[in-house]
Amino acid sequence: MTFQEQILQGIPDALPQPKPYDTTISHAPRRKDILSPDEKKLAVRNALRYFDPKHHAVLAPEFYEELVTYGRIYMYRFRPDYAMHARPLHDYPHKSLQAAAIMLMIQNNLDPAVAQHPHELITYGGNGAVFQNWAQYRLTLQYLANLTDAQTLHMYSGHPMGAFPSSPEAPRVVVTNGMMIPNYSKPDDWEKYNALGVTQYGQMTAGSYMYIGPQGIVHGTTITVLNAGRSISKTGEGLEGKIFLTSGLGGMSGAQPKAGNIARCISVVAEVNGKAVHKRHEQGWVDEIVSDLDALVSRVRKAQAGKEVVSLAYHGNIVDVWERFDKENIYVALGSDQTSLHNPWAGGYYPVGQSLEDSNALMVKDPAKFKAQVEESLRRQATSIAKHVAKGTYFFDYGNAFLLEASRAGADVMADDGINFRYPSYVQDIMGPLCFDFGFGPFRWVCTSGKESDLDFTDQLAADVLQEMAKDTPPEIQQQLHDNLQWITQAKTNKLVVGSKARILYANSEGRIKIATAFNDAIAAGKIGAVVLGRDHHDVSGTDSPYRETSNIYDGSRFTADMAIHNVIGDSFRGATWVSIHNGGGVGWGEVMNGGFGLLLDGSEDAARKLKNMLFFDVNNGIARRAWARNENALWTARQEQHATPGLTLTVPSRVDNNLIDNLPTA
């Protein structure tokens, strides 16, 4: 059968042959054995409903064995035989070009060059899933191939619930992931209900079909490291010869060494998974691999002496590195962590002193012991970090829940008030006030033709727009424009593409609209093929996350989720091709609400109208909320937008005299 025929077939009528377990790729760790015997039977019953009863006698024991062996039913037998990667848009069978674009984006998320655990349909973060099983994948692509522009496909945590009549103005797909009743949104609830096959953890851009490989976080990490370097600079010097110590080389964290090179520092990134280490090295995202601590110390001293720009992957545990560098008195200028601590008990963080294999076995055999070892490891890491901070290290939480989980483990990471953490989130110090409050966030696009020449053309268009904006931009945002202009002009040289022909840069609503308009005009003129627009959920408006995206909001509302919900609803009727809203992502299940969108530009007048309407709201919804929280830079941005935009009226806060509040009774 051809590729198109396999897509149209959906779930095959004849059972495909079982597929051998491929040991050459990275697999998800075995999940916790959390279901009762009756619940295991329910999980198998749930899985079988995708198939004709004539196959149940064969599939029931097979699915049960998968559940017992791996903790989930992935339906490996139904993994497609064709290569998994993004194809040119018109290679997909379709009745709606918008639906074809979504198929392209789904396949990119599952490309083995992109995905962390591709056979388990995990894109990044240890548990960030596109689908729960391969039947859902096959059925969804069949739906999309037959979807018209007068229908909308509704996705319930990876499951295609059905295509309903709608209109060309409506989204083609609406995605929800992990939407739980609040009292059932703890980590073990994810383990249980995901094992039952009724929900999934979509992370951010995994379950919303908008992941573009580590490039997506390289830019944000570069901006963070650059500005962190500026904050510790004594005489305006750069980061040459200074160490940035962190951990993680997975789907998102793998961006760190590349970002360190662009920021021109010495990056030392620890990772316990050897396959992840070698994957990033083969892709050119990390320069050298070191597996011995003595050799690492020697190599780092040499790099410091020569003020090298180099990225070093240490194949081992980050706790050992922090402790050894303290003992050797190696000065660490910048420190952070990007292990997947949103998922600490199921492979997101590995305890010091244990091999990867032993840890994976222990987390299933004795979860309580594994948890105790993780907590002890977190306490040791926090203690060592504190010693480095006392020597002058600037440590920041990169929003992976490191400080949150360290505090829960009893580590000494709390500030004197007992409420806040001793160390800032990177959003509190850098990303929030310098980017989000000015409307700058991770705007991205994918060239659906798959042509390098189209990506080069869009890079140049984006650079031209930013150069033109820079001629007459207020001083408040000159640095942001300069950093992003430098980024886009160097993007091709930095070899950022993994998977689809995609690009990212940080832009405000004006920049996003002007860049998107330039793309749409070029498509209309036949200069490039269609382009998918999107963004990371980690943005101005898309995410309510009290320990990350909204951590620099201090009016008490950072634990509310109205902004993310309004964003997905508002985008849906302003022109988005698809929208998504997720529980969990980045900092963990039950800790965040986040959403995103995709918008296909096809050169039409409809696309031109939709992009202006939707992109404006997608950014300024967050500006309105941040301004209402009294963030000074957001108040400045809100004034600018209201002055420039007819029809925009925002509720702004009145100033309150601090003395008046301070003199109120304390009882």
C-alpha positions as CSV (number, residue, x, y, z in Angstrom):
1,M,0.0,0.0,0.0
2,T,1.1,3.6,-0.7
3,F,1.6,6.1,2.1
4,Q,-1.7,7.8,1.2
5,E,-3.5,4.5,1.1
6,Q,-2.3,3.6,4.6
7,I,-3.4,7.0,6.0
8,L,-6.9,6.5,4.4
9,Q,-7.1,3.0,5.7
10,G,-7.0,4.0,9.4
11,I,-7.1,1.0,11.6
12,P,-6.5,-2.0,9.3
13,D,-9.2,-4.6,9.0
14,A,-6.6,-7.4,9.0
15,L,-4.2,-7.5,11.9
16,P,-0.7,-6.4,11.1
17,Q,2.1,-8.7,12.3
18,P,3.5,-8.0,15.8
19,K,6.5,-5.8,15.7
20,P,9.7,-6.6,17.6
21,Y,10.8,-4.3,20.4
22,D,13.4,-2.1,18.9
23,T,16.3,-1.8,21.4
24,T,18.2,0.8,19.2
25,I,15.9,3.7,20.1
26,S,15.1,5.4,23.4
27,H,12.0,4.0,25.1
28,A,9.9,5.4,27.8
29,P,10.6,3.8,31.2
30,R,8.3,1.2,32.6
31,R,5.5,3.0,34.3
32,K,4.2,2.5,37.8
33,D,2.1,-0.6,38.5
34,I,-0.8,1.3,39.9
35,L,-4.0,-0.4,38.7
36,S,-5.9,-3.0,40.6
37,P,-6.6,-6.4,38.9
38,D,-10.1,-5.2,38.0
39,E,-8.7,-1.9,36.7
40,K,-6.2,-3.7,34.5
41,K,-9.1,-5.6,32.9
42,L,-10.9,-2.3,32.4
43,A,-7.8,-0.9,30.7
44,V,-7.8,-3.8,28.3
45,R,-11.6,-3.5,27.7
46,N,-11.0,0.2,26.9
47,A,-8.2,-0.6,24.5
48,L,-10.2,-3.2,22.6
49,R,-13.1,-0.8,21.7
50,Y,-11.0,0.5,18.9
51,F,-11.1,-2.9,17.1
52,D,-13.5,-5.3,15.5
53,P,-14.6,-8.0,18.0
54,K,-13.2,-10.6,15.6
55,H,-9.7,-9.5,16.7
56,H,-10.3,-9.3,20.5
57,A,-9.2,-12.9,21.3
58,V,-5.8,-12.2,19.8
59,L,-5.4,-8.6,21.1
60,A,-6.7,-9.0,24.7
61,P,-3.8,-11.1,26.0
62,E,-1.4,-9.1,24.0
63,F,-2.6,-5.7,25.4
64,Y,-2.7,-7.2,28.9
65,E,0.9,-8.3,28.5
66,E,1.9,-4.8,27.3
67,L,0.2,-3.3,30.3
68,V,1.9,-5.6,32.8
69,T,5.3,-5.2,31.1
70,Y,5.4,-1.5,30.4
71,G,2.6,-0.1,32.6
72,R,0.7,1.2,29.5
73,I,-1.0,-0.2,26.4
74,Y,0.8,1.3,23.4
75,M,-0.4,-1.2,20.8
76,Y,3.0,-1.6,19.3
77,R,1.6,-4.0,16.7
78,F,-0.1,-1.1,15.0
79,R,2.9,1.2,14.6
80,P,3.0,2.1,10.9
81,D,5.5,0.5,8.5
82,Y,6.2,3.8,6.7
83,A,9.0,6.2,7.8
84,M,7.7,8.7,10.4
85,H,8.6,12.3,9.4
86,A,7.0,15.5,8.1
87,R,6.3,15.3,4.4
88,P,5.5,18.1,1.9
89,L,2.0,19.3,2.5
90,H,0.5,17.9,-0.7
91,D,1.8,14.4,0.0
92,Y,-1.0,14.0,2.5
93,P,-4.4,12.8,1.3
94,H,-6.8,15.5,2.2
95,K,-10.1,17.3,1.5
96,S,-9.0,20.3,3.6
97,L,-5.5,21.8,3.3
98,Q,-5.7,22.9,6.9
99,A,-6.2,19.3,7.9
100,A,-3.2,18.2,5.8
101,A,-1.1,20.8,7.7
102,I,-2.1,19.2,11.0
103,M,-1.1,15.8,9.7
104,L,2.3,17.2,8.8
105,M,2.7,18.6,12.3
106,I,1.7,15.4,14.0
107,Q,4.2,13.3,12.0
108,N,6.9,15.8,12.8
109,N,6.2,15.4,16.6
110,L,6.7,11.6,16.2
111,D,9.8,11.7,13.9
112,P,12.5,9.6,15.7
113,A,14.9,12.5,15.0
114,V,12.6,14.8,17.0
115,A,10.7,12.6,19.5
116,Q,12.2,11.4,22.8
117,H,10.5,8.1,22.9
118,P,8.9,7.8,19.4
119,H,7.5,4.2,19.8
120,E,5.6,5.2,22.9
121,L,4.4,8.4,21.1
122,I,6.3,10.6,23.6
123,T,7.7,13.8,22.0
124,Y,9.6,15.2,25.0
125,G,9.7,15.6,28.8
126,G,9.5,11.9,29.6
127,N,5.7,11.8,29.3
128,G,4.7,14.5,26.8
129,A,2.4,12.5,24.5
130,V,0.9,13.1,21.1
131,F,-1.4,10.1,21.5
132,Q,-1.8,7.3,24.1
133,N,-1.5,4.5,21.6
134,W,-1.1,3.7,17.9
135,A,-4.8,3.1,17.2
136,Q,-5.5,6.7,18.2
137,Y,-2.8,7.9,15.8
138,R,-4.1,5.8,12.9
139,L,-7.7,6.8,13.5
140,T,-6.9,10.5,13.9
141,L,-5.0,10.7,10.6
142,Q,-7.9,8.9,8.8
143,Y,-10.3,11.5,10.2
144,L,-8.0,14.3,9.1
145,A,-7.7,12.9,5.6
146,N,-11.4,13.0,5.2
147,L,-12.1,16.2,7.1
148,T,-13.7,19.1,5.2
149,D,-13.5,22.9,5.9
150,A,-17.0,22.6,7.3
151,Q,-16.1,20.2,10.0
152,T,-14.2,20.3,13.3
153,L,-12.4,17.2,14.8
154,H,-12.5,17.1,18.6
155,M,-9.6,15.4,20.3
156,Y,-9.9,14.2,23.9
157,S,-6.4,13.5,25.3
158,G,-5.3,11.8,22.1
159,H,-8.6,10.2,21.3
160,P,-10.5,11.4,18.3
161,M,-14.0,11.8,19.7
162,G,-15.5,12.7,16.3
163,A,-15.8,15.1,13.5
164,F,-18.7,17.5,13.9
165,P,-20.3,20.0,11.5
166,S,-19.0,23.5,12.0
167,S,-17.9,26.2,9.5
168,P,-14.8,27.5,7.6
169,E,-14.4,30.1,10.3
170,A,-14.1,27.5,13.0
171,P,-10.9,25.6,13.9
172,R,-10.4,22.3,12.1
173,V,-9.3,20.7,15.3
174,V,-9.9,21.4,19.0
175,V,-7.5,19.6,21.4
176,T,-7.7,19.0,25.1
177,N,-5.2,17.1,27.1
178,G,-5.4,16.0,30.7
179,M,-8.5,18.0,31.6
180,M,-9.3,16.6,35.1
181,I,-11.7,17.4,37.9
182,P,-9.4,19.5,40.2
183,N,-9.4,17.0,43.0
184,Y,-8.1,14.3,40.7
185,S,-5.1,16.1,39.3
186,K,-2.2,14.7,41.3
187,P,0.7,12.8,39.8
188,D,-0.7,9.4,40.7
189,D,-4.0,10.4,39.1
190,W,-2.1,10.8,35.8
191,E,-0.5,7.4,36.4
192,K,-3.8,5.7,37.0
193,Y,-6.0,7.4,34.4
194,N,-3.3,7.3,31.7
195,A,-2.9,3.6,32.4
196,L,-6.6,3.2,32.0
197,G,-6.4,4.8,28.6
198,V,-8.7,7.8,29.3
199,T,-6.3,10.7,29.6
200,Q,-2.8,11.8,28.8
201,Y,-0.1,14.3,29.6
202,G,0.3,16.5,26.5
203,Q,3.1,18.6,27.9
204,M,3.0,21.8,25.9
205,T,3.7,21.4,22.2
206,A,3.7,17.6,22.2
207,G,-0.1,17.1,22.5
208,S,-0.8,20.3,20.5
209,Y,1.3,19.2,17.4
210,M,3.5,22.2,17.5
211,Y,6.9,20.9,18.6
212,I,9.8,21.8,16.3
213,G,12.6,19.9,18.0
214,P,15.1,21.5,20.5
215,Q,15.3,24.6,18.4
216,G,12.1,25.7,20.1
217,I,13.8,26.1,23.4
218,V,17.3,27.0,22.1
219,H,16.2,30.5,21.5
220,G,14.5,31.0,24.8
221,T,17.5,29.5,26.6
222,T,19.9,31.7,24.5
223,I,17.9,34.8,25.5
224,T,17.9,33.6,29.2
225,V,21.6,32.9,29.3
226,L,22.5,36.1,27.5
227,N,20.5,38.2,29.9
228,A,21.7,36.2,32.9
229,G,25.3,37.0,31.7
230,R,24.5,40.6,31.4
231,S,23.2,40.7,34.9
232,I,26.4,39.3,36.4
233,S,28.7,41.3,34.1
234,K,31.1,43.6,36.0
235,T,32.5,45.7,33.2
236,G,30.3,44.9,30.2
237,E,32.3,41.7,29.4
238,G,30.5,38.7,27.8
239,L,30.4,35.1,28.9
240,E,33.6,33.9,27.3
241,G,35.5,31.7,29.7
242,K,32.5,31.5,32.1
243,I,30.8,28.2,33.0
244,F,27.1,27.5,32.6
245,L,26.4,24.3,34.6
246,T,23.1,22.5,34.1
247,S,21.6,19.1,33.4
248,G,19.5,17.3,30.9
249,L,19.9,16.5,27.2
250,G,16.4,15.3,26.4
251,G,13.8,16.7,24.0
252,M,13.7,20.1,25.6
253,S,16.8,20.2,27.7
254,G,18.9,19.1,24.8
255,A,18.8,22.7,23.6
256,Q,21.1,23.9,26.4
257,P,24.5,23.2,25.0
258,K,23.6,24.8,21.6
259,A,22.2,27.8,23.4
260,G,25.4,28.0,25.5
261,N,27.5,28.1,22.3
262,I,25.4,30.8,20.8
263,A,25.7,32.8,24.1
264,R,29.5,32.1,23.9
265,C,30.1,30.4,27.3
266,I,31.5,27.1,28.5
267,S,28.4,24.8,28.9
268,V,28.6,21.7,31.0
269,V,25.5,19.6,30.8
270,A,25.1,16.4,32.7
271,E,22.8,13.6,31.4
272,V,22.4,10.0,32.7
273,N,20.9,8.6,29.6
274,G,23.7,7.6,27.2
275,K,21.4,7.4,24.2
276,A,20.3,11.0,24.7
277,V,23.9,12.1,25.1
278,H,25.0,10.4,21.9
279,K,21.9,11.6,20.0
280,R,22.6,15.2,20.8
281,H,26.3,14.8,19.9
282,E,25.5,13.2,16.6
283,Q,23.1,16.0,15.8
284,G,25.8,18.6,16.5
285,W,24.0,20.0,19.5
286,V,26.9,19.3,21.9
287,D,30.6,19.5,21.1
288,E,32.2,16.9,23.3
289,I,31.3,13.9,25.5
290,V,33.1,13.3,28.8
291,S,32.3,10.3,30.9
292,D,34.9,10.6,33.7
293,L,34.8,13.3,36.4
294,D,38.6,13.7,36.5
295,A,38.6,14.2,32.8
296,L,35.8,16.7,33.1
297,V,37.6,18.8,35.7
298,S,40.7,18.8,33.5
299,R,38.8,19.7,30.3
300,V,36.9,22.5,32.1
301,R,40.0,24.1,33.5
302,K,41.6,24.1,30.0
303,A,38.4,25.7,28.5
304,Q,38.5,28.4,31.2
305,A,42.1,29.2,30.6
306,G,41.6,29.5,26.9
307,K,38.2,31.3,27.2
308,E,36.8,28.7,24.9
309,V,33.3,28.6,23.5
310,V,32.5,24.9,24.0
311,S,29.7,22.6,25.1
312,L,30.6,19.5,27.1
313,A,28.2,16.7,27.8
314,Y,29.0,14.8,31.0
315,H,27.5,11.3,30.8
316,G,26.6,11.0,34.4
317,N,24.7,12.5,37.3
318,I,24.5,16.3,37.8
319,V,24.8,15.9,41.6
320,D,28.3,14.5,41.2
321,V,29.3,17.5,39.1
322,W,28.0,20.1,41.5
323,E,29.8,18.4,44.4
324,R,33.1,17.8,42.5
325,F,33.2,21.4,41.2
326,D,32.7,22.7,44.7
327,K,35.6,20.4,46.0
328,E,37.9,21.5,43.1
329,N,36.8,25.2,43.7
330,I,35.8,25.5,40.0
331,Y,33.9,28.8,39.7
332,V,30.5,28.3,38.1
333,A,29.1,31.7,36.8
334,L,25.6,30.5,35.9
335,G,23.8,27.5,37.1
336,S,20.4,25.9,36.4
337,D,18.7,22.5,35.9
338,Q,16.5,21.1,33.2
339,T,15.8,17.6,34.3
340,S,12.2,16.6,33.9
341,L,11.1,17.2,37.5
342,H,7.5,17.6,36.5
343,N,7.8,13.8,36.4
344,P,10.1,13.0,39.3
345,W,9.0,9.5,40.1
346,A,8.7,8.0,36.6
347,G,12.0,8.8,34.9
348,G,12.2,12.6,35.0
349,Y,15.0,12.7,37.5
350,Y,17.5,10.0,38.4
351,P,19.1,9.7,41.8
352,V,22.8,10.0,42.3
353,G,24.7,6.7,42.9
354,Q,22.3,4.6,40.8
355,S,22.7,3.6,37.1
356,L,20.0,4.4,34.6
357,E,19.1,0.7,34.4
358,D,18.9,0.1,38.1
359,S,16.8,3.3,38.6
360,N,14.4,2.2,35.9
361,A,14.0,-1.2,37.6
362,L,13.7,0.3,41.1
363,M,11.0,2.8,40.2
364,V,8.7,-0.1,39.3
365,K,9.9,-2.7,41.8
366,D,10.0,-0.4,44.9
367,P,8.5,3.0,44.1
368,A,8.8,4.2,47.7
369,K,12.5,3.4,47.9
370,F,13.1,5.1,44.5
371,K,11.2,8.2,45.7
372,A,13.3,8.3,48.9
373,Q,16.5,8.1,46.8
374,V,15.3,10.9,44.5
375,E,14.5,13.1,47.4
376,E,17.9,12.5,49.0
377,S,19.5,13.3,45.7
378,L,17.6,16.6,45.4
379,R,18.7,17.5,48.9
380,R,22.3,16.9,48.1
381,Q,22.0,18.8,44.8
382,A,20.4,21.8,46.6
383,T,23.1,21.8,49.3
384,S,25.9,21.8,46.8
385,I,24.2,24.6,44.8
386,A,24.0,26.7,47.9
387,K,27.8,26.3,48.4
388,H,28.4,27.5,44.8
389,V,25.9,30.5,45.3
390,A,27.9,31.5,48.3
391,K,30.9,31.8,46.0
392,G,29.1,34.0,43.6
393,T,27.1,31.6,41.3
394,Y,23.9,33.0,39.8
395,F,21.5,30.1,40.0
396,F,18.1,30.3,38.5
397,D,15.2,27.8,38.3
398,Y,14.5,27.0,34.6
399,G,10.8,26.2,35.2
400,N,11.2,22.5,35.4
401,A,9.9,22.3,39.0
402,F,13.4,21.7,40.4
403,L,12.9,24.1,43.3
404,L,9.3,23.0,43.8
405,E,10.3,19.3,44.1
406,A,13.5,20.1,46.1
407,S,11.3,22.0,48.6
408,R,8.9,19.1,48.9
409,A,11.9,16.8,49.5
410,G,12.9,19.0,52.5
411,A,15.9,20.8,50.8
412,D,16.8,24.2,52.1
413,V,15.6,26.3,49.2
414,M,12.9,28.5,50.7
415,A,13.3,32.2,51.3
416,D,13.0,33.7,54.7
417,D,9.3,34.4,54.2
418,G,8.6,30.7,53.9
419,I,6.5,31.3,50.8
420,N,8.9,32.1,48.0
421,F,12.1,30.3,46.9
422,R,15.6,31.4,47.7
423,Y,16.5,31.4,44.1
424,P,14.5,33.2,41.3
425,S,12.7,31.6,38.5
426,Y,14.2,32.7,35.2
427,V,10.8,34.1,34.4
428,Q,10.9,36.3,37.5
429,D,14.3,37.8,36.8
430,I,14.6,37.6,33.0
431,M,11.8,36.3,30.8
432,G,8.9,37.9,32.6
433,P,10.0,41.5,32.9
434,L,12.2,41.7,29.8
435,C,10.1,39.7,27.3
436,F,6.6,38.7,28.3
437,D,5.6,42.0,29.9
438,F,6.6,43.7,26.6
439,G,4.7,41.2,24.6
440,F,7.8,39.3,23.3
441,G,7.5,35.6,23.1
442,P,8.3,32.4,21.1
443,F,6.7,32.9,17.7
444,R,7.4,30.0,15.3
445,W,6.7,28.9,11.8
446,V,7.0,25.7,9.6
447,C,7.5,25.7,5.9
448,T,5.1,23.0,4.7
449,S,6.9,22.5,1.4
450,G,9.8,21.0,3.2
451,K,12.2,23.1,1.1
452,E,15.3,24.6,2.6
453,S,14.9,27.5,0.1
454,D,11.5,28.4,1.6
455,L,13.0,28.5,5.1
456,D,15.8,30.7,3.9
457,F,13.3,33.0,2.2
458,T,11.2,33.3,5.4
459,D,14.3,33.9,7.5
460,Q,15.1,36.9,5.2
461,L,11.6,38.2,5.3
462,A,11.6,38.1,9.1
463,A,15.0,39.8,9.3
464,D,13.7,42.5,6.9
465,V,10.7,43.2,9.1
466,L,12.8,43.4,12.3
467,Q,15.3,45.7,10.6
468,E,12.5,48.0,9.5
469,M,10.9,48.0,13.0
470,A,14.3,48.7,14.6
471,K,14.5,52.1,12.8
472,D,11.7,53.5,14.8
473,T,11.4,51.5,18.0
474,P,11.1,52.8,21.6
475,P,14.2,52.4,23.7
476,E,12.3,50.1,26.1
477,I,12.3,47.2,23.5
478,Q,15.5,48.0,21.5
479,Q,17.5,45.2,23.2
480,Q,14.8,42.6,22.4
481,L,14.7,43.6,18.7
482,H,18.5,43.6,18.5
483,D,18.8,40.1,20.1
484,N,16.2,38.6,17.8
485,L,17.6,40.3,14.7
486,Q,21.0,38.8,15.5
487,W,19.3,35.4,16.2
488,I,17.5,35.3,12.8
489,T,20.4,36.4,10.8
490,Q,22.6,33.7,12.3
491,A,19.9,31.0,12.4
492,K,21.0,29.1,9.3
493,T,24.7,29.2,10.4
494,N,23.8,27.8,13.8
495,K,22.2,24.7,12.1
496,L,19.1,24.7,14.3
497,V,16.7,22.5,12.2
498,V,15.8,19.1,13.4
499,G,12.8,17.6,11.7
500,S,10.5,20.0,9.8
501,K,11.8,23.2,8.1
502,A,10.9,25.4,11.1
503,R,12.1,28.5,12.7
504,I,11.5,30.5,15.9
505,L,12.1,34.0,17.2
506,Y,10.8,36.2,19.9
507,A,8.5,38.9,18.7
508,N,5.7,41.2,20.1
509,S,2.3,41.4,18.5
510,E,3.4,44.0,16.0
511,G,6.3,41.9,14.9
512,R,4.3,38.7,14.7
513,I,1.6,40.3,12.6
514,K,4.1,42.0,10.2
515,I,6.2,38.9,9.7
516,A,3.1,36.7,9.2
517,T,1.7,39.3,6.7
518,A,5.0,39.2,4.8
519,F,4.8,35.4,4.6
520,N,1.2,35.4,3.4
521,D,2.0,37.9,0.7
522,A,4.9,35.8,-0.4
523,I,2.7,32.7,-0.6
524,A,0.1,34.6,-2.6
525,A,2.8,35.7,-5.0
526,G,4.0,32.1,-5.5
527,K,7.4,32.7,-4.0
528,I,7.0,30.1,-1.2
529,G,4.6,27.4,-0.2
530,A,2.1,27.5,2.6
531,V,3.4,28.2,6.1
532,V,2.1,27.0,9.5
533,L,2.3,29.6,12.3
534,G,2.4,28.8,16.0
535,R,4.2,29.4,19.2
536,D,5.3,27.6,22.3
537,H,2.7,27.6,25.0
538,H,5.5,29.2,27.1
539,D,4.5,32.7,26.1
540,V,2.9,36.0,27.1
541,S,-0.7,34.7,27.3
542,G,-0.8,31.0,26.7
543,T,0.1,29.6,30.1
544,D,-0.9,30.1,33.7
545,S,2.0,28.5,35.7
546,P,2.7,30.0,39.2
547,Y,6.3,28.7,39.3
548,R,7.2,29.6,35.7
549,E,5.3,31.7,33.1
550,T,3.3,33.7,35.6
551,S,5.8,33.6,38.5
552,N,6.4,37.4,38.0
553,I,2.8,38.2,38.8
554,Y,2.5,39.4,42.4
555,D,-1.1,40.4,42.9
556,G,-2.1,36.9,44.2
557,S,-3.5,35.7,40.9
558,R,-0.6,33.6,39.7
559,F,-2.5,30.5,41.0
560,T,-5.5,31.2,38.8
561,A,-6.0,29.9,35.2
562,D,-8.4,32.4,33.6
563,M,-5.8,33.8,31.1
564,A,-4.9,30.4,29.5
565,I,-8.6,29.5,29.2
566,H,-9.6,32.8,27.6
567,N,-6.6,32.5,25.3
568,V,-7.7,29.3,23.8
569,I,-11.3,30.3,23.5
570,G,-10.4,33.7,22.1
571,D,-8.0,32.3,19.5
572,S,-10.6,29.7,18.4
573,F,-13.1,32.2,17.1
574,R,-10.5,34.7,15.8
575,G,-9.1,32.4,13.1
576,A,-6.9,29.7,14.5
577,T,-6.7,26.5,12.4
578,W,-6.4,24.4,15.5
579,V,-6.4,25.2,19.3
580,S,-5.4,23.2,22.3
581,I,-5.6,23.5,26.1
582,H,-3.6,21.2,28.5
583,N,-3.4,20.4,32.2
584,G,0.3,20.0,33.0
585,G,3.4,20.9,31.0
586,G,6.8,21.9,32.0
587,V,6.3,22.0,35.8
588,G,3.9,19.1,36.1
589,W,0.4,17.6,36.1
590,G,-1.9,19.7,38.3
591,E,0.6,22.6,38.4
592,V,-0.2,24.5,35.2
593,M,-2.8,25.2,32.5
594,N,-1.4,25.9,29.1
595,G,-2.7,26.3,25.6
596,G,-1.6,27.0,22.0
597,F,-2.7,27.3,18.4
598,G,-1.8,26.6,14.8
599,L,-2.6,28.8,11.9
600,L,-2.1,27.9,8.3
601,L,-1.2,30.7,5.9
602,D,-2.2,29.9,2.3
603,G,-1.8,33.3,0.7
604,S,-5.6,34.0,0.9
605,E,-7.3,37.1,2.0
606,D,-9.0,35.0,4.7
607,A,-5.6,34.1,6.1
608,A,-4.5,37.7,6.0
609,R,-7.6,38.7,8.0
610,K,-7.4,35.9,10.5
611,L,-3.7,36.3,11.3
612,K,-4.2,40.0,12.2
613,N,-7.2,39.3,14.4
614,M,-5.9,36.2,16.1
615,L,-2.2,37.1,16.6
616,F,-3.2,40.5,18.2
617,F,-5.4,38.9,20.8
618,D,-3.1,36.0,21.4
619,V,-0.4,38.3,22.7
620,N,-2.5,41.2,24.2
621,N,-4.7,39.0,26.3
622,G,-1.6,38.4,28.4
623,I,-0.6,42.0,28.3
624,A,-4.0,43.0,29.7
625,R,-3.6,40.5,32.6
626,R,0.0,41.4,33.4
627,A,-0.9,45.1,33.3
628,W,-3.8,44.5,35.7
629,A,-1.3,42.8,38.0
630,R,0.6,46.1,38.1
631,N,3.7,44.9,36.2
632,E,5.3,48.2,35.1
633,N,6.6,47.0,31.7
634,A,3.2,45.5,30.9
635,L,1.5,48.8,31.8
636,W,3.8,50.5,29.4
637,T,3.0,48.0,26.7
638,A,-0.8,48.3,27.4
639,R,-0.6,52.1,26.9
640,Q,1.3,51.6,23.6
641,E,-1.3,49.1,22.3
642,Q,-4.3,51.1,23.3
643,H,-2.9,54.2,21.7
644,A,-2.2,52.3,18.4
645,T,-5.2,50.1,18.2
646,P,-8.8,51.3,17.5
647,G,-11.4,49.2,19.4
648,L,-9.0,48.1,22.1
649,T,-10.0,49.2,25.6
650,L,-8.3,47.7,28.6
651,T,-9.1,47.9,32.3
652,V,-6.0,49.4,34.0
653,P,-5.2,49.5,37.7
654,S,-5.3,52.6,39.9
655,R,-2.2,53.4,41.8
656,V,-2.3,52.7,45.6
657,D,-0.3,54.6,48.1
658,N,2.1,52.2,49.8
659,N,2.0,54.2,53.0
660,L,-1.8,53.8,53.2
661,I,-1.5,50.0,53.0
662,D,1.5,49.8,55.3
663,N,-0.4,51.7,58.0
664,L,-3.3,49.3,58.0
665,P,-3.7,47.1,61.1
666,T,-1.8,43.8,60.9
667,A,-4.2,41.8,63.0
